[in-house]
Amino acid sequence: MFYKRIEFRNVTGQKVKVTEIPVVGSTDRYYFMIQARLQIFISSLYNNPEEKSCYSFREYLKRKIKWSDFEDLFYEVRENA
């Protein structure tokens, strides 16, 4: 299973890490959904500094998308690895 990790500094200069970002090809059916959700998630972290410095994108997706889509996405990532 392949995952990406992104590190950046938010508005206040705090270093933020986003982990467990699934790697999918540009032809995958979940590609657009992952890109859109990741952009929304990162912009919310960038503009609203919080106490935590490390966030899991997988946990964020678990709360934001349908469970069947979540299982399909992470099952596909496991199979492709």
PDB file of N, CA, C and O in Angstrom:
ATOM      1  N   MET A   1       0.850  -1.165   0.000  1.00  0.00           N
ATOM      2  CA  MET A   1       0.000   0.000   0.000  1.00  0.00           C
ATOM      3  C   MET A   1       0.902   1.237   0.000  1.00  0.00           C
ATOM      4  O   MET A   1       1.794   1.360   0.840  1.00  0.00           O
ATOM      5  N   PHE A   2       0.668   2.141  -0.935  1.00  0.00           N
ATOM      6  CA  PHE A   2       1.484   3.344  -1.036  1.00  0.00           C
ATOM      7  C   PHE A   2       0.721   4.558  -0.518  1.00  0.00           C
ATOM      8  O   PHE A   2      -0.448   4.766  -0.844  1.00  0.00           O
ATOM      9  N   TYR A   3       1.406   5.349   0.289  1.00  0.00           N
ATOM     10  CA  TYR A   3       0.832   6.581   0.816  1.00  0.00           C
ATOM     11  C   TYR A   3       1.826   7.714   0.639  1.00  0.00           C
ATOM     12  O   TYR A   3       3.038   7.502   0.607  1.00  0.00           O
ATOM     13  N   LYS A   4       1.290   8.919   0.527  1.00  0.00           N
ATOM     14  CA  LYS A   4       2.119  10.121   0.489  1.00  0.00           C
ATOM     15  C   LYS A   4       2.010  10.814   1.829  1.00  0.00           C
ATOM     16  O   LYS A   4       1.114  10.539   2.628  1.00  0.00           O
ATOM     17  N   ARG A   5       2.945  11.720   2.055  1.00  0.00           N
ATOM     18  CA  ARG A   5       2.897  12.581   3.233  1.00  0.00           C
ATOM     19  C   ARG A   5       3.267  13.982   2.767  1.00  0.00           C
ATOM     20  O   ARG A   5       4.195  14.162   1.979  1.00  0.00           O
ATOM     21  N   ILE A   6       2.534  14.967   3.261  1.00  0.00           N
ATOM     22  CA  ILE A   6       2.788  16.364   2.906  1.00  0.00           C
ATOM     23  C   ILE A   6       3.120  17.128   4.174  1.00  0.00           C
ATOM     24  O   ILE A   6       2.460  16.963   5.200  1.00  0.00           O
ATOM     25  N   GLU A   7       4.136  17.956   4.102  1.00  0.00           N
ATOM     26  CA  GLU A   7       4.496  18.841   5.211  1.00  0.00           C
ATOM     27  C   GLU A   7       4.515  20.271   4.698  1.00  0.00           C
ATOM     28  O   GLU A   7       5.055  20.546   3.626  1.00  0.00           O
ATOM     29  N   PHE A   8       3.921  21.188   5.471  1.00  0.00           N
ATOM     30  CA  PHE A   8       3.893  22.594   5.086  1.00  0.00           C
ATOM     31  C   PHE A   8       3.766  23.447   6.341  1.00  0.00           C
ATOM     32  O   PHE A   8       3.542  22.935   7.438  1.00  0.00           O
ATOM     33  N   ARG A   9       3.910  24.735   6.165  1.00  0.00           N
ATOM     34  CA  ARG A   9       3.723  25.681   7.270  1.00  0.00           C
ATOM     35  C   ARG A   9       2.422  26.441   7.047  1.00  0.00           C
ATOM     36  O   ARG A   9       2.138  26.897   5.939  1.00  0.00           O
ATOM     37  N   ASN A  10       1.627  26.574   8.127  1.00  0.00           N
ATOM     38  CA  ASN A  10       0.345  27.274   8.003  1.00  0.00           C
ATOM     39  C   ASN A  10       0.535  28.783   8.142  1.00  0.00           C
ATOM     40  O   ASN A  10       1.664  29.272   8.159  1.00  0.00           O
ATOM     41  N   VAL A  11      -0.559  29.510   8.239  1.00  0.00           N
ATOM     42  CA  VAL A  11      -0.542  30.970   8.284  1.00  0.00           C
ATOM     43  C   VAL A  11       0.334  31.501   9.410  1.00  0.00           C
ATOM     44  O   VAL A  11       1.029  32.502   9.236  1.00  0.00           O
ATOM     45  N   THR A  12       0.308  30.841  10.562  1.00  0.00           N
ATOM     46  CA  THR A  12       1.067  31.317  11.715  1.00  0.00           C
ATOM     47  C   THR A  12       2.504  30.796  11.742  1.00  0.00           C
ATOM     48  O   THR A  12       3.267  31.149  12.642  1.00  0.00           O
ATOM     49  N   GLY A  13       2.885  29.963  10.771  1.00  0.00           N
ATOM     50  CA  GLY A  13       4.242  29.437  10.706  1.00  0.00           C
ATOM     51  C   GLY A  13       4.424  28.093  11.368  1.00  0.00           C
ATOM     52  O   GLY A  13       5.537  27.571  11.416  1.00  0.00           O
ATOM     53  N   GLN A  14       3.333  27.518  11.885  1.00  0.00           N
ATOM     54  CA  GLN A  14       3.399  26.205  12.519  1.00  0.00           C
ATOM     55  C   GLN A  14       3.576  25.135  11.443  1.00  0.00           C
ATOM     56  O   GLN A  14       2.905  25.169  10.412  1.00  0.00           O
ATOM     57  N   LYS A  15       4.479  24.188  11.685  1.00  0.00           N
ATOM     58  CA  LYS A  15       4.707  23.094  10.744  1.00  0.00           C
ATOM     59  C   LYS A  15       3.588  22.065  10.901  1.00  0.00           C
ATOM     60  O   LYS A  15       3.304  21.610  12.009  1.00  0.00           O
ATOM     61  N   VAL A  16       2.952  21.698   9.776  1.00  0.00           N
ATOM     62  CA  VAL A  16       1.826  20.771   9.778  1.00  0.00           C
ATOM     63  C   VAL A  16       2.157  19.593   8.858  1.00  0.00           C
ATOM     64  O   VAL A  16       2.685  19.783   7.763  1.00  0.00           O
ATOM     65  N   LYS A  17       1.845  18.382   9.308  1.00  0.00           N
ATOM     66  CA  LYS A  17       2.036  17.174   8.502  1.00  0.00           C
ATOM     67  C   LYS A  17       0.678  16.558   8.226  1.00  0.00           C
ATOM     68  O   LYS A  17      -0.166  16.464   9.118  1.00  0.00           O
ATOM     69  N   VAL A  18       0.471  16.137   6.983  1.00  0.00           N
ATOM     70  CA  VAL A  18      -0.714  15.375   6.608  1.00  0.00           C
ATOM     71  C   VAL A  18      -0.202  14.034   6.108  1.00  0.00           C
ATOM     72  O   VAL A  18       0.541  13.975   5.129  1.00  0.00           O
ATOM     73  N   THR A  19      -0.601  12.952   6.781  1.00  0.00           N
ATOM     74  CA  THR A  19      -0.112  11.622   6.455  1.00  0.00           C
ATOM     75  C   THR A  19      -1.228  10.764   5.879  1.00  0.00           C
ATOM     76  O   THR A  19      -2.393  11.161   5.874  1.00  0.00           O
ATOM     77  N   GLU A  20      -0.861   9.590   5.396  1.00  0.00           N
ATOM     78  CA  GLU A  20      -1.781   8.577   4.874  1.00  0.00           C
ATOM     79  C   GLU A  20      -2.647   9.075   3.718  1.00  0.00           C
ATOM     80  O   GLU A  20      -3.862   8.879   3.706  1.00  0.00           O
ATOM     81  N   ILE A  21      -2.005   9.719   2.754  1.00  0.00           N
ATOM     82  CA  ILE A  21      -2.694  10.149   1.541  1.00  0.00           C
ATOM     83  C   ILE A  21      -2.515   9.029   0.516  1.00  0.00           C
ATOM     84  O   ILE A  21      -1.387   8.763   0.102  1.00  0.00           O
ATOM     85  N   PRO A  22      -3.591   8.367   0.098  1.00  0.00           N
ATOM     86  CA  PRO A  22      -3.434   7.237  -0.824  1.00  0.00           C
ATOM     87  C   PRO A  22      -2.940   7.683  -2.195  1.00  0.00           C
ATOM     88  O   PRO A  22      -3.338   8.733  -2.700  1.00  0.00           O
ATOM     89  N   VAL A  23      -2.069   6.872  -2.788  1.00  0.00           N
ATOM     90  CA  VAL A  23      -1.546   7.145  -4.122  1.00  0.00           C
ATOM     91  C   VAL A  23      -2.370   6.353  -5.125  1.00  0.00           C
ATOM     92  O   VAL A  23      -2.403   5.123  -5.085  1.00  0.00           O
ATOM     93  N   VAL A  24      -3.036   7.072  -6.028  1.00  0.00           N
ATOM     94  CA  VAL A  24      -3.812   6.439  -7.096  1.00  0.00           C
ATOM     95  C   VAL A  24      -3.419   7.070  -8.421  1.00  0.00           C
ATOM     96  O   VAL A  24      -2.957   8.210  -8.462  1.00  0.00           O
ATOM     97  N   GLY A  25      -3.604   6.328  -9.497  1.00  0.00           N
ATOM     98  CA  GLY A  25      -3.277   6.833 -10.821  1.00  0.00           C
ATOM     99  C   GLY A  25      -4.294   7.865 -11.294  1.00  0.00           C
ATOM    100  O   GLY A  25      -5.401   7.948 -10.762  1.00  0.00           O
ATOM    101  N   SER A  26      -3.913   8.644 -12.287  1.00  0.00           N
ATOM    102  CA  SER A  26      -4.804   9.698 -12.785  1.00  0.00           C
ATOM    103  C   SER A  26      -6.014   9.136 -13.518  1.00  0.00           C
ATOM    104  O   SER A  26      -6.972   9.868 -13.767  1.00  0.00           O
ATOM    105  N   THR A  27      -5.992   7.857 -13.868  1.00  0.00           N
ATOM    106  CA  THR A  27      -7.151   7.242 -14.521  1.00  0.00           C
ATOM    107  C   THR A  27      -8.063   6.529 -13.526  1.00  0.00           C
ATOM    108  O   THR A  27      -9.121   6.030 -13.909  1.00  0.00           O
ATOM    109  N   ASP A  28      -7.672   6.476 -12.272  1.00  0.00           N
ATOM    110  CA  ASP A  28      -8.472   5.817 -11.248  1.00  0.00           C
ATOM    111  C   ASP A  28      -9.757   6.590 -11.009  1.00  0.00           C
ATOM    112  O   ASP A  28      -9.766   7.816 -11.119  1.00  0.00           O
ATOM    113  N   ARG A  29     -10.842   5.899 -10.683  1.00  0.00           N
ATOM    114  CA  ARG A  29     -12.136   6.576 -10.490  1.00  0.00           C
ATOM    115  C   ARG A  29     -12.170   7.431  -9.234  1.00  0.00           C
ATOM    116  O   ARG A  29     -13.027   8.308  -9.122  1.00  0.00           O
ATOM    117  N   TYR A  30     -11.273   7.207  -8.290  1.00  0.00           N
ATOM    118  CA  TYR A  30     -11.242   8.008  -7.064  1.00  0.00           C
ATOM    119  C   TYR A  30     -10.238   9.154  -7.126  1.00  0.00           C
ATOM    120  O   TYR A  30     -10.090   9.888  -6.148  1.00  0.00           O
ATOM    121  N   TYR A  31      -9.558   9.323  -8.232  1.00  0.00           N
ATOM    122  CA  TYR A  31      -8.519  10.349  -8.359  1.00  0.00           C
ATOM    123  C   TYR A  31      -9.068  11.754  -8.078  1.00  0.00           C
ATOM    124  O   TYR A  31      -8.508  12.488  -7.264  1.00  0.00           O
ATOM    125  N   PHE A  32     -10.147  12.120  -8.744  1.00  0.00           N
ATOM    126  CA  PHE A  32     -10.703  13.464  -8.571  1.00  0.00           C
ATOM    127  C   PHE A  32     -11.198  13.675  -7.142  1.00  0.00           C
ATOM    128  O   PHE A  32     -10.981  14.737  -6.559  1.00  0.00           O
ATOM    129  N   MET A  33     -11.863  12.666  -6.578  1.00  0.00           N
ATOM    130  CA  MET A  33     -12.391  12.794  -5.221  1.00  0.00           C
ATOM    131  C   MET A  33     -11.255  13.001  -4.225  1.00  0.00           C
ATOM    132  O   MET A  33     -11.375  13.825  -3.318  1.00  0.00           O
ATOM    133  N   ILE A  34     -10.151  12.265  -4.379  1.00  0.00           N
ATOM    134  CA  ILE A  34      -9.018  12.421  -3.469  1.00  0.00           C
ATOM    135  C   ILE A  34      -8.402  13.805  -3.621  1.00  0.00           C
ATOM    136  O   ILE A  34      -8.092  14.453  -2.621  1.00  0.00           O
ATOM    137  N   GLN A  35      -8.219  14.268  -4.852  1.00  0.00           N
ATOM    138  CA  GLN A  35      -7.629  15.578  -5.087  1.00  0.00           C
ATOM    139  C   GLN A  35      -8.489  16.692  -4.493  1.00  0.00           C
ATOM    140  O   GLN A  35      -7.974  17.600  -3.840  1.00  0.00           O
ATOM    141  N   ALA A  36      -9.802  16.618  -4.722  1.00  0.00           N
ATOM    142  CA  ALA A  36     -10.705  17.657  -4.217  1.00  0.00           C
ATOM    143  C   ALA A  36     -10.748  17.658  -2.690  1.00  0.00           C
ATOM    144  O   ALA A  36     -10.643  18.715  -2.068  1.00  0.00           O
ATOM    145  N   ARG A  37     -10.903  16.476  -2.083  1.00  0.00           N
ATOM    146  CA  ARG A  37     -10.956  16.391  -0.624  1.00  0.00           C
ATOM    147  C   ARG A  37      -9.633  16.816   0.018  1.00  0.00           C
ATOM    148  O   ARG A  37      -9.624  17.458   1.069  1.00  0.00           O
ATOM    149  N   LEU A  38      -8.525  16.456  -0.618  1.00  0.00           N
ATOM    150  CA  LEU A  38      -7.218  16.844  -0.081  1.00  0.00           C
ATOM    151  C   LEU A  38      -7.044  18.357  -0.117  1.00  0.00           C
ATOM    152  O   LEU A  38      -6.526  18.948   0.831  1.00  0.00           O
ATOM    153  N   GLN A  39      -7.474  18.979  -1.202  1.00  0.00           N
ATOM    154  CA  GLN A  39      -7.364  20.438  -1.304  1.00  0.00           C
ATOM    155  C   GLN A  39      -8.222  21.125  -0.239  1.00  0.00           C
ATOM    156  O   GLN A  39      -7.780  22.096   0.376  1.00  0.00           O
ATOM    157  N   ILE A  40      -9.427  20.638  -0.020  1.00  0.00           N
ATOM    158  CA  ILE A  40     -10.304  21.207   1.015  1.00  0.00           C
ATOM    159  C   ILE A  40      -9.681  21.014   2.401  1.00  0.00           C
ATOM    160  O   ILE A  40      -9.675  21.938   3.215  1.00  0.00           O
ATOM    161  N   PHE A  41      -9.164  19.831   2.661  1.00  0.00           N
ATOM    162  CA  PHE A  41      -8.571  19.524   3.961  1.00  0.00           C
ATOM    163  C   PHE A  41      -7.348  20.390   4.245  1.00  0.00           C
ATOM    164  O   PHE A  41      -7.216  20.946   5.335  1.00  0.00           O
ATOM    165  N   ILE A  42      -6.458  20.504   3.268  1.00  0.00           N
ATOM    166  CA  ILE A  42      -5.244  21.295   3.464  1.00  0.00           C
ATOM    167  C   ILE A  42      -5.568  22.773   3.621  1.00  0.00           C
ATOM    168  O   ILE A  42      -4.956  23.447   4.450  1.00  0.00           O
ATOM    169  N   SER A  43      -6.516  23.294   2.848  1.00  0.00           N
ATOM    170  CA  SER A  43      -6.862  24.709   2.984  1.00  0.00           C
ATOM    171  C   SER A  43      -7.480  24.992   4.349  1.00  0.00           C
ATOM    172  O   SER A  43      -7.257  26.063   4.914  1.00  0.00           O
ATOM    173  N   SER A  44      -8.251  24.052   4.885  1.00  0.00           N
ATOM    174  CA  SER A  44      -8.805  24.265   6.227  1.00  0.00           C
ATOM    175  C   SER A  44      -7.707  24.250   7.283  1.00  0.00           C
ATOM    176  O   SER A  44      -7.764  25.023   8.239  1.00  0.00           O
ATOM    177  N   LEU A  45      -6.709  23.382   7.128  1.00  0.00           N
ATOM    178  CA  LEU A  45      -5.593  23.346   8.082  1.00  0.00           C
ATOM    179  C   LEU A  45      -4.706  24.574   7.940  1.00  0.00           C
ATOM    180  O   LEU A  45      -4.181  25.078   8.932  1.00  0.00           O
ATOM    181  N   TYR A  46      -4.537  25.058   6.718  1.00  0.00           N
ATOM    182  CA  TYR A  46      -3.678  26.206   6.470  1.00  0.00           C
ATOM    183  C   TYR A  46      -4.256  27.476   7.080  1.00  0.00           C
ATOM    184  O   TYR A  46      -3.525  28.283   7.654  1.00  0.00           O
ATOM    185  N   ASN A  47      -5.565  27.653   6.957  1.00  0.00           N
ATOM    186  CA  ASN A  47      -6.200  28.893   7.407  1.00  0.00           C
ATOM    187  C   ASN A  47      -6.637  28.875   8.864  1.00  0.00           C
ATOM    188  O   ASN A  47      -6.850  29.941   9.444  1.00  0.00           O
ATOM    189  N   ASN A  48      -6.778  27.718   9.469  1.00  0.00           N
ATOM    190  CA  ASN A  48      -7.232  27.609  10.855  1.00  0.00           C
ATOM    191  C   ASN A  48      -6.213  26.851  11.690  1.00  0.00           C
ATOM    192  O   ASN A  48      -6.327  25.635  11.844  1.00  0.00           O
ATOM    193  N   PRO A  49      -5.222  27.543  12.229  1.00  0.00           N
ATOM    194  CA  PRO A  49      -4.205  26.846  13.024  1.00  0.00           C
ATOM    195  C   PRO A  49      -4.814  26.216  14.274  1.00  0.00           C
ATOM    196  O   PRO A  49      -5.661  26.814  14.938  1.00  0.00           O
ATOM    197  N   GLU A  50      -4.372  25.003  14.581  1.00  0.00           N
ATOM    198  CA  GLU A  50      -4.852  24.292  15.760  1.00  0.00           C
ATOM    199  C   GLU A  50      -3.664  23.775  16.563  1.00  0.00           C
ATOM    200  O   GLU A  50      -2.511  24.014  16.203  1.00  0.00           O
ATOM    201  N   GLU A  51      -3.948  23.074  17.638  1.00  0.00           N
ATOM    202  CA  GLU A  51      -2.891  22.582  18.513  1.00  0.00           C
ATOM    203  C   GLU A  51      -2.105  21.440  17.897  1.00  0.00           C
ATOM    204  O   GLU A  51      -0.892  21.347  18.086  1.00  0.00           O
ATOM    205  N   LYS A  52      -2.785  20.569  17.161  1.00  0.00           N
ATOM    206  CA  LYS A  52      -2.106  19.402  16.585  1.00  0.00           C
ATOM    207  C   LYS A  52      -1.205  19.823  15.431  1.00  0.00           C
ATOM    208  O   LYS A  52      -1.446  20.835  14.772  1.00  0.00           O
ATOM    209  N   SER A  53      -0.173  19.035  15.202  1.00  0.00           N
ATOM    210  CA  SER A  53       0.710  19.324  14.078  1.00  0.00           C
ATOM    211  C   SER A  53       0.748  18.182  13.073  1.00  0.00           C
ATOM    212  O   SER A  53       1.387  18.304  12.028  1.00  0.00           O
ATOM    213  N   CYS A  54       0.071  17.066  13.373  1.00  0.00           N
ATOM    214  CA  CYS A  54       0.062  15.921  12.469  1.00  0.00           C
ATOM    215  C   CYS A  54      -1.374  15.417  12.318  1.00  0.00           C
ATOM    216  O   CYS A  54      -2.059  15.162  13.309  1.00  0.00           O
ATOM    217  N   TYR A  55      -1.818  15.278  11.077  1.00  0.00           N
ATOM    218  CA  TYR A  55      -3.177  14.862  10.778  1.00  0.00           C
ATOM    219  C   TYR A  55      -3.166  13.689   9.819  1.00  0.00           C
ATOM    220  O   TYR A  55      -2.269  13.573   8.984  1.00  0.00           O
ATOM    221  N   SER A  56      -4.158  12.818   9.935  1.00  0.00           N
ATOM    222  CA  SER A  56      -4.288  11.671   9.047  1.00  0.00           C
ATOM    223  C   SER A  56      -5.385  11.959   8.029  1.00  0.00           C
ATOM    224  O   SER A  56      -6.537  12.188   8.398  1.00  0.00           O
ATOM    225  N   PHE A  57      -5.027  11.946   6.749  1.00  0.00           N
ATOM    226  CA  PHE A  57      -6.008  12.153   5.689  1.00  0.00           C
ATOM    227  C   PHE A  57      -6.970  10.965   5.625  1.00  0.00           C
ATOM    228  O   PHE A  57      -8.138  11.125   5.269  1.00  0.00           O
ATOM    229  N   ARG A  58      -6.484   9.793   5.966  1.00  0.00           N
ATOM    230  CA  ARG A  58      -7.344   8.614   5.980  1.00  0.00           C
ATOM    231  C   ARG A  58      -8.473   8.772   6.996  1.00  0.00           C
ATOM    232  O   ARG A  58      -9.622   8.446   6.698  1.00  0.00           O
ATOM    233  N   GLU A  59      -8.156   9.267   8.187  1.00  0.00           N
ATOM    234  CA  GLU A  59      -9.189   9.496   9.207  1.00  0.00           C
ATOM    235  C   GLU A  59     -10.174  10.575   8.763  1.00  0.00           C
ATOM    236  O   GLU A  59     -11.370  10.481   9.037  1.00  0.00           O
ATOM    237  N   TYR A  60      -9.670  11.588   8.085  1.00  0.00           N
ATOM    238  CA  TYR A  60     -10.531  12.639   7.554  1.00  0.00           C
ATOM    239  C   TYR A  60     -11.507  12.052   6.534  1.00  0.00           C
ATOM    240  O   TYR A  60     -12.700  12.352   6.578  1.00  0.00           O
ATOM    241  N   LEU A  61     -11.009  11.219   5.617  1.00  0.00           N
ATOM    242  CA  LEU A  61     -11.876  10.599   4.613  1.00  0.00           C
ATOM    243  C   LEU A  61     -12.900   9.672   5.248  1.00  0.00           C
ATOM    244  O   LEU A  61     -14.033   9.568   4.776  1.00  0.00           O
ATOM    245  N   LYS A  62     -12.500   9.002   6.315  1.00  0.00           N
ATOM    246  CA  LYS A  62     -13.415   8.093   7.001  1.00  0.00           C
ATOM    247  C   LYS A  62     -14.659   8.838   7.495  1.00  0.00           C
ATOM    248  O   LYS A  62     -15.759   8.286   7.506  1.00  0.00           O
ATOM    249  N   ARG A  63     -14.472  10.091   7.902  1.00  0.00           N
ATOM    250  CA  ARG A  63     -15.589  10.899   8.392  1.00  0.00           C
ATOM    251  C   ARG A  63     -16.372  11.580   7.274  1.00  0.00           C
ATOM    252  O   ARG A  63     -17.546  11.898   7.460  1.00  0.00           O
ATOM    253  N   LYS A  64     -15.745  11.813   6.107  1.00  0.00           N
ATOM    254  CA  LYS A  64     -16.346  12.668   5.091  1.00  0.00           C
ATOM    255  C   LYS A  64     -16.996  11.942   3.906  1.00  0.00           C
ATOM    256  O   LYS A  64     -17.853  12.522   3.240  1.00  0.00           O
ATOM    257  N   ILE A  65     -16.615  10.700   3.628  1.00  0.00           N
ATOM    258  CA  ILE A  65     -17.190  10.020   2.471  1.00  0.00           C
ATOM    259  C   ILE A  65     -17.990   8.804   2.923  1.00  0.00           C
ATOM    260  O   ILE A  65     -17.885   8.369   4.070  1.00  0.00           O
ATOM    261  N   LYS A  66     -18.788   8.264   2.009  1.00  0.00           N
ATOM    262  CA  LYS A  66     -19.582   7.074   2.316  1.00  0.00           C
ATOM    263  C   LYS A  66     -18.657   5.909   2.647  1.00  0.00           C
ATOM    264  O   LYS A  66     -17.570   5.775   2.084  1.00  0.00           O
ATOM    265  N   TRP A  67     -19.110   5.079   3.565  1.00  0.00           N
ATOM    266  CA  TRP A  67     -18.291   3.970   4.019  1.00  0.00           C
ATOM    267  C   TRP A  67     -17.960   3.012   2.879  1.00  0.00           C
ATOM    268  O   TRP A  67     -16.844   2.495   2.809  1.00  0.00           O
ATOM    269  N   SER A  68     -18.911   2.772   1.993  1.00  0.00           N
ATOM    270  CA  SER A  68     -18.655   1.851   0.878  1.00  0.00           C
ATOM    271  C   SER A  68     -17.554   2.402  -0.034  1.00  0.00           C
ATOM    272  O   SER A  68     -16.711   1.641  -0.510  1.00  0.00           O
ATOM    273  N   ASP A  69     -17.554   3.714  -0.281  1.00  0.00           N
ATOM    274  CA  ASP A  69     -16.482   4.322  -1.081  1.00  0.00           C
ATOM    275  C   ASP A  69     -15.147   4.232  -0.358  1.00  0.00           C
ATOM    276  O   ASP A  69     -14.115   3.969  -0.976  1.00  0.00           O
ATOM    277  N   PHE A  70     -15.171   4.450   0.944  1.00  0.00           N
ATOM    278  CA  PHE A  70     -13.941   4.375   1.738  1.00  0.00           C
ATOM    279  C   PHE A  70     -13.339   2.971   1.658  1.00  0.00           C
ATOM    280  O   PHE A  70     -12.137   2.821   1.438  1.00  0.00           O
ATOM    281  N   GLU A  71     -14.174   1.943   1.839  1.00  0.00           N
ATOM    282  CA  GLU A  71     -13.682   0.568   1.756  1.00  0.00           C
ATOM    283  C   GLU A  71     -13.144   0.252   0.363  1.00  0.00           C
ATOM    284  O   GLU A  71     -12.087  -0.364   0.228  1.00  0.00           O
ATOM    285  N   ASP A  72     -13.870   0.674  -0.673  1.00  0.00           N
ATOM    286  CA  ASP A  72     -13.420   0.429  -2.046  1.00  0.00           C
ATOM    287  C   ASP A  72     -12.074   1.088  -2.305  1.00  0.00           C
ATOM    288  O   ASP A  72     -11.175   0.473  -2.878  1.00  0.00           O
ATOM    289  N   LEU A  73     -11.939   2.324  -1.886  1.00  0.00           N
ATOM    290  CA  LEU A  73     -10.708   3.067  -2.123  1.00  0.00           C
ATOM    291  C   LEU A  73      -9.522   2.398  -1.452  1.00  0.00           C
ATOM    292  O   LEU A  73      -8.506   2.161  -2.105  1.00  0.00           O
ATOM    293  N   PHE A  74      -9.622   2.090  -0.182  1.00  0.00           N
ATOM    294  CA  PHE A  74      -8.488   1.531   0.529  1.00  0.00           C
ATOM    295  C   PHE A  74      -8.289   0.053   0.216  1.00  0.00           C
ATOM    296  O   PHE A  74      -7.184  -0.464   0.382  1.00  0.00           O
ATOM    297  N   TYR A  75      -9.329  -0.631  -0.232  1.00  0.00           N
ATOM    298  CA  TYR A  75      -9.158  -2.016  -0.696  1.00  0.00           C
ATOM    299  C   TYR A  75      -8.409  -2.012  -2.028  1.00  0.00           C
ATOM    300  O   TYR A  75      -7.533  -2.848  -2.250  1.00  0.00           O
ATOM    301  N   GLU A  76      -8.751  -1.070  -2.920  1.00  0.00           N
ATOM    302  CA  GLU A  76      -8.055  -0.947  -4.209  1.00  0.00           C
ATOM    303  C   GLU A  76      -6.588  -0.589  -4.006  1.00  0.00           C
ATOM    304  O   GLU A  76      -5.720  -1.144  -4.680  1.00  0.00           O
ATOM    305  N   VAL A  77      -6.305   0.315  -3.103  1.00  0.00           N
ATOM    306  CA  VAL A  77      -4.918   0.709  -2.835  1.00  0.00           C
ATOM    307  C   VAL A  77      -4.131  -0.491  -2.329  1.00  0.00           C
ATOM    308  O   VAL A  77      -2.979  -0.683  -2.717  1.00  0.00           O
ATOM    309  N   ARG A  78      -4.741  -1.300  -1.468  1.00  0.00           N
ATOM    310  CA  ARG A  78      -4.076  -2.487  -0.953  1.00  0.00           C
ATOM    311  C   ARG A  78      -3.798  -3.490  -2.064  1.00  0.00           C
ATOM    312  O   ARG A  78      -2.726  -4.094  -2.106  1.00  0.00           O
ATOM    313  N   GLU A  79      -4.765  -3.668  -2.966  1.00  0.00           N
ATOM    314  CA  GLU A  79      -4.609  -4.625  -4.062  1.00  0.00           C
ATOM    315  C   GLU A  79      -3.555  -4.162  -5.063  1.00  0.00           C
ATOM    316  O   GLU A  79      -2.854  -4.994  -5.637  1.00  0.00           O
ATOM    317  N   ASN A  80      -3.427  -2.855  -5.284  1.00  0.00           N
ATOM    318  CA  ASN A  80      -2.484  -2.340  -6.264  1.00  0.00           C
ATOM    319  C   ASN A  80      -1.057  -2.288  -5.741  1.00  0.00           C
ATOM    320  O   ASN A  80      -0.118  -2.130  -6.521  1.00  0.00           O
ATOM    321  N   ALA A  81      -0.884  -2.419  -4.441  1.00  0.00           N
ATOM    322  CA  ALA A  81       0.457  -2.294  -3.860  1.00  0.00           C
ATOM    323  C   ALA A  81       1.285  -3.497  -4.064  1.00  0.00           C
ATOM    324  O   ALA A  81       2.436  -3.534  -3.629  1.00  0.00           O
TER     325      ALA A  81
END
